[in-house]
Structures are given as C-alpha cells and as structure tokens.
Amino acid sequence: MNNISEFITEHTGLTAQTQSEIFVSLLIIVFLSLLRFLILRVVWRQTSNVKVRYQWKRTLSFIVPFVTIILVGAVWLPAFEQFGAFLGLLSAGIAIALKDPLTNLAGWFFIIMRKPFVVGDRIQIGENTGDIIDIRLFQFTMLEIGNWVEADQSTGRIIHLPNGKVFLEPQANFSSGFEYIWNEIKVNITFESNWEKAKSILENIINEYSENTAIKAEKEILEASKNYMIYYKHLTPIVYTAVKDFGVRLTIRYLCNPRQRRGSENVIWQKILSAFNAEKNIQFAYPTTRFYKAGENASGE
C-alpha cells in the first residue's frame, strides 16, 4: 500500500492524507448508493403500488445525497478549515454565479414546507396547467392539460418548470382544500321557445345529476375551513336566465370534480339533447342576422 501511495504522490502530487480522504469519500458514496439500490429493490419486491414506489424513491433521493454531503464534508472538514477565508470568498462568488439554481433550491424548500401543491395536484401556474407528477430540487414536472385539447384533458406533453416560478407566478390549485370547482354550461334557445319549460327541464336534469354532490361538497368545505377562509351560502346547482341578441341564454351552474368536467358535460348535454328533442316548442338558438325589406312586416308578407 505504501508503494502505491508513493507512486500516486510522485505522479499526481497528492499527499498520503489527501489520498486517504479521497478513498474514504469514494467508499461513503459507493456504500450509500448501494444501500439505496438495495432498499429500492426490497420495496419493488414488496409492493406493486406505483404511489408507494414513487414515495420511497423520492424520499431516498433526498435523504441519500444529504447524508452523503454530511459524511463527506466531515471527512474533508479539517482540510477546509485551513482555507476558511478563501472558501468564504469562493462561496460568495458561487452564490452570485449560481443565482438561478439557488433560487430554484429556495423554491423547492418553499414547496416542501409550505405545500402550495403536492404530487397529484392539478394546478395552474402562469400560463401552464397540468397535474403535478414530480417535484425535485431544482424543478417540478407536470402533465399538461388543456392548451389545444378542450375541457382540461391531457395533451400528453410533460412540462418541466423551475421551482423559482413559485416566487414569480401566481398558482391556482384545483385539488387542495376544496376538491370541487364550479362549472357552467350555456344553453341558448330562440325567443319563440318556451323558455320557462326549458328552464324547468334543465333544473330537473342538473338536480338529478348533482343529487349527492352538495352533501359531499359541504363536508369538503367544513374540512377546508380549518386552513382557509372558504364559505359558500349555496352549494346546490342553479339555472340562470339572460337575454342575448340571438335568443334566451339559460346557464347551468353546478359543482363538479375538476378531473370530471368534460365527462359531466358529456352526460348533461346528452340528457339535454334528448329532452329538447321531445319538445316541439323548444328550439336551440345561435347567432343570426335578420333582414327586412321596406314595406314588409316581420312575417315577410
């Protein structure tokens, strides 16, 4: 061993103490990496639950590097003490040069501690909307929804955003606290239609669809009120009436799960089409323009 150490010193200039510190550091890194591999292998054999596997992998990805830094730092600390002033200047220069990575690291700490969102939440941050599928030291990842796809369904694209975005962009969480959103469906009928009957039909449809939603939402609000000032006077669905240029607009407003918005609209629209198809005095309206010639009445006579 002495011959090997002397050979390395002769060709690299590294002292025996420095060689020893390098060897111990490498040993620590290899040992902890092997330990992480073995733990994950046991977890993979014990469970096929994707969420459990992910949590173990992410937890070890945080713990192992942290422990590695502490142990390797302890090995090299005596050598660092001799260069305290130099390291102080070096760290200041690094802080300036690595401003963005350090901001992202601070963003990660904010996300972990404050939890504006967690893995599995559906959020909008800036112009990007999607489901959070991963949170790392410098960036978080979401599965995009919306964009060119209607009704908040997945586009299939994965978006990576720097953690520092949480300090610069507002975040809207669809899942945290109150797990429902208000959705609206606009139904337009002609002025000649029996709007009162149409409104009654829509009320029956949405009340039947949302029969148990209000009860569940009330429990959700009660739980969410422990952390947020959330208050709603009415949670039951309602149909609003308005007059537009082309006819009467009946707007259905109801609560739904954000991931079921398109599915709920599909079910409700099918019932609306079937119900209106059976009524001769209810017709759908759309933007139109009417022309009259001089001397003609409204009926065209």
Solvent accessible surface area in square Angstrom, and as a share of the most:
residue,aa,sasa,rsa
1,M,184,0.82
2,N,117,0.60
3,N,121,0.62
4,I,103,0.52
5,S,28,0.18
6,E,112,0.50
7,F,119,0.50
8,I,59,0.30
9,T,53,0.31
10,E,140,0.63
11,H,120,0.53
12,T,84,0.49
13,G,57,0.55
14,L,64,0.32
15,T,78,0.46
16,A,65,0.50
17,Q,121,0.54
18,T,36,0.21
19,Q,26,0.12
20,S,61,0.39
21,E,18,0.08
22,I,62,0.31
23,F,133,0.55
24,V,54,0.31
25,S,11,0.07
26,L,100,0.50
27,L,103,0.51
28,I,28,0.14
29,I,76,0.38
30,V,93,0.53
31,F,121,0.50
32,L,15,0.07
33,S,59,0.38
34,L,98,0.49
35,L,75,0.37
36,R,65,0.24
37,F,109,0.45
38,L,86,0.43
39,I,51,0.26
40,L,22,0.11
41,R,121,0.44
42,V,86,0.49
43,V,12,0.07
44,W,97,0.34
45,R,176,0.64
46,Q,144,0.64
47,T,35,0.20
48,S,94,0.61
49,N,75,0.38
50,V,123,0.71
51,K,142,0.60
52,V,59,0.34
53,R,62,0.22
54,Y,49,0.19
55,Q,83,0.37
56,W,113,0.40
57,K,86,0.36
58,R,26,0.10
59,T,62,0.36
60,L,14,0.07
61,S,25,0.16
62,F,57,0.24
63,I,86,0.43
64,V,23,0.13
65,P,59,0.37
66,F,130,0.54
67,V,50,0.28
68,T,22,0.13
69,I,125,0.64
70,I,92,0.47
71,L,74,0.37
72,V,31,0.18
73,G,28,0.27
74,A,65,0.50
75,V,35,0.20
76,W,55,0.19
77,L,95,0.47
78,P,73,0.46
79,A,25,0.19
80,F,88,0.37
81,E,122,0.55
82,Q,143,0.63
83,F,114,0.47
84,G,44,0.42
85,A,89,0.69
86,F,124,0.52
87,L,58,0.29
88,G,41,0.39
89,L,140,0.70
90,L,80,0.40
91,S,63,0.41
92,A,54,0.42
93,G,40,0.38
94,I,77,0.39
95,A,46,0.35
96,I,142,0.72
97,A,82,0.63
98,L,80,0.40
99,K,136,0.58
100,D,96,0.50
101,P,48,0.30
102,L,81,0.40
103,T,48,0.28
104,N,24,0.12
105,L,68,0.34
106,A,51,0.39
107,G,0,0.00
108,W,45,0.16
109,F,122,0.51
110,F,72,0.30
111,I,2,0.01
112,I,60,0.30
113,M,130,0.58
114,R,150,0.55
115,K,119,0.50
116,P,31,0.20
117,F,2,0.01
118,V,66,0.38
119,V,54,0.31
120,G,40,0.38
121,D,17,0.09
122,R,17,0.06
123,I,1,0.00
124,Q,72,0.32
125,I,2,0.01
126,G,24,0.23
127,E,172,0.77
128,N,44,0.23
129,T,24,0.14
130,G,0,0.00
131,D,23,0.12
132,I,2,0.01
133,I,66,0.33
134,D,17,0.09
135,I,15,0.08
136,R,123,0.45
137,L,64,0.32
138,F,96,0.40
139,Q,66,0.29
140,F,0,0.00
141,T,9,0.05
142,M,0,0.00
143,L,56,0.28
144,E,8,0.04
145,I,4,0.02
146,G,12,0.12
147,N,102,0.52
148,W,155,0.54
149,V,34,0.20
150,E,128,0.57
151,A,21,0.17
152,D,33,0.17
153,Q,84,0.37
154,S,57,0.36
155,T,24,0.14
156,G,57,0.55
157,R,114,0.42
158,I,95,0.48
159,I,28,0.14
160,H,106,0.47
161,L,13,0.07
162,P,57,0.36
163,N,0,0.00
164,G,5,0.05
165,K,58,0.25
166,V,12,0.07
167,F,102,0.43
168,L,147,0.73
169,E,54,0.24
170,P,105,0.66
171,Q,60,0.27
172,A,49,0.38
173,N,46,0.23
174,F,40,0.17
175,S,15,0.10
176,S,46,0.30
177,G,28,0.27
178,F,22,0.09
179,E,79,0.35
180,Y,35,0.13
181,I,37,0.19
182,W,51,0.18
183,N,9,0.05
184,E,72,0.32
185,I,5,0.03
186,K,101,0.43
187,V,0,0.00
188,N,32,0.17
189,I,0,0.00
190,T,33,0.19
191,F,104,0.43
192,E,124,0.56
193,S,10,0.06
194,N,59,0.30
195,W,102,0.36
196,E,110,0.49
197,K,81,0.35
198,A,0,0.00
199,K,48,0.20
200,S,51,0.33
201,I,27,0.13
202,L,0,0.00
203,E,63,0.28
204,N,97,0.50
205,I,15,0.08
206,I,1,0.01
207,N,77,0.39
208,E,115,0.51
209,Y,72,0.27
210,S,7,0.05
211,E,124,0.56
212,N,90,0.46
213,T,26,0.15
214,A,20,0.16
215,I,103,0.52
216,K,116,0.49
217,A,0,0.00
218,E,110,0.49
219,K,139,0.59
220,E,50,0.23
221,I,20,0.10
222,L,130,0.65
223,E,102,0.46
224,A,4,0.03
225,S,53,0.34
226,K,145,0.62
227,N,122,0.62
228,Y,98,0.37
229,M,187,0.84
230,I,43,0.22
231,Y,160,0.61
232,Y,87,0.33
233,K,159,0.67
234,H,129,0.58
235,L,23,0.12
236,T,82,0.48
237,P,22,0.14
238,I,78,0.40
239,V,4,0.02
240,Y,112,0.43
241,T,57,0.33
242,A,41,0.32
243,V,109,0.63
244,K,78,0.33
245,D,145,0.75
246,F,42,0.17
247,G,0,0.00
248,V,12,0.07
249,R,49,0.18
250,L,0,0.00
251,T,17,0.10
252,I,0,0.00
253,R,69,0.25
254,Y,0,0.00
255,L,5,0.02
256,C,7,0.04
257,N,46,0.24
258,P,4,0.03
259,R,114,0.41
260,Q,109,0.49
261,R,55,0.20
262,R,97,0.35
263,G,43,0.41
264,S,1,0.01
265,E,38,0.17
266,N,80,0.41
267,V,59,0.34
268,I,0,0.00
269,W,78,0.27
270,Q,104,0.46
271,K,72,0.31
272,I,0,0.00
273,L,95,0.47
274,S,78,0.50
275,A,28,0.22
276,F,7,0.03
277,N,134,0.69
278,A,82,0.63
279,E,40,0.18
280,K,195,0.82
281,N,69,0.35
282,I,5,0.02
283,Q,101,0.45
284,F,80,0.33
285,A,12,0.10
286,Y,145,0.55
287,P,104,0.65
288,T,80,0.46
289,T,104,0.61
290,R,162,0.59
291,F,180,0.75
292,Y,121,0.46
293,K,151,0.64
294,A,111,0.86
295,G,86,0.83
296,E,75,0.34
297,N,76,0.39
298,A,85,0.66
299,S,83,0.54
300,G,46,0.44
301,E,153,0.69
